[in-house]
Amino acid sequence: MTFKQGLKDGIPIFLGYLAVSFAFGIFCITKGLPPLTAIITSLTNLTSAGQFAGVKLMIVTAPYIEIFLTVLLINLRYSLMSIALTQKLDDNVKTYEKLVFGFGVTDEVFAVAVQKEKINAKYMYGLILLPIVGWTLGTTLGCFLSEVLPSRILDALGISLYAMFIAIIIPESRKKLSVFLVVLLSAGLGVLFYYTPYLKEVSIGFQIIIITIVASIFGALVFPVKDEEEGDSNVSSD
């Protein structure tokens, strides 16, 4: 669990983020945001879905409270991931270091770190460094290269993030009925908001909030996840 090992484990995440954040940079420029705004957004947020949703709301000049609630709800999962990782950190990790690691936690960083039996500060510094650099660097390249790339390439790269989300949900939806139904419900609600006369008047931010809450409650009630302790006790009793 050294800094060097953390860097090594972060290389695949760096490469993936470089491509996706490149599309984010292009998206920001095509929507009229200054390059510096896009770069600072990536450097301080480090979240794909949250950033895209936040930028969309900024473009339509949504109220601050709507932007705040939307981005908070989308990124709330990182709090749960950070809490889970604290159980694996060495006891000598300081509070300010935990805050730094919480900032650097993403889905991919969590997936790598949670597999380790024990984590120290040096390893976590190495693990989060390259993803942060990759996400910010990709955004920077996307911002400045968008002015020289052909429009056809820009249009193709503009949908890459949506392709990434599809690539994330389709395999899980095929393996788990619960995921499939939650995704189906979310998509259905999105279509309902888009085409229904009165519902389509609801702002984008609150549409996201409502759909996320409804789909989450549906998944929690219909497909509850058993606690590990409960599962272990059932196995031992059998």
Summary of the structure (lengths in Angstrom):
residues: 238
radius of gyration: 19.7
end to end distance: 38.0
largest distance: 66.0
contacts: 732
relative contact order: 0.15
helix: 80%
strand: 1%
